[in-house]
Amino acid sequence: MASTERDRIDARRRMIEVAERLFAERGIASVAMRVVATESGQRNHSAVQYHFGSRDGLVAAIIAERSRPIDVRRVELVADLPAGRSPTAADVVRVFALPLAEAADDHGHYLRFLANATAEPDLDLEHGHPHDQPGLAWVHREVTRLLRGAAPVVVRRRSRWLATTTLRLLADHERTLTTSRDRASVEEVVDDLVTMLAPLLRA
């Protein structure tokens, strides 16, 4: 790979990492693109626009970069479900939430970033893109099956609430990893989420 191409890839990756942290800490709308460029070591303050086109493009690039391994993990969890029975609401919540919870660590910012991004009214984003994430697509299908007979608007609302609540609670968990000695394990956090959200989903 030519050095210029490698430099371009490295610069793009660095801007993604810096933007994820800044968006997590300050919120999406509060971070100027020139600040992302400067803190990424870019001398050109228009570097973000050059690489990503816009703030929306940068947010989408962060999600695309981080969502791939999370969705691979979802597919693995689906494959491990018991054969011969339909997935339960608890199964669906666990498949959605566990890979996200596993993505949190002492130095991570992604869950706080994602919670902020999906709550930002000016961003044209949903909670992922099921068409290119088979694990997430499975979750959407199973939510629809569990709510069979409900009006489409109810299905969409429950799906949105499942995603929004999960992300907000896991963002709080991610924050406690850096600020608190009273840390819950991934298993404890996901068990609590399943206990709370499975009834919400099927109510």
Secondary structure, DSSP 8 states (H G I E B T S, - for coil): --HHHHHHHHHHHHHHHHHHHHHHHH-STT--HHHHHHHTT-SSTTHHHHHHSSHHHHHHHHHHHHHHHHHHHHHHHHHTS-TTS---HHHHHHHHHHHHHHH--TT--HHHHHHHHHT-TTS---SS-GGG-HHHHHHHHHHHHHTTTS-HHHHHHHHHHHHHHHHHHHHHHHHHHHH-S----HHHHHHHHHHHHHHHHH-
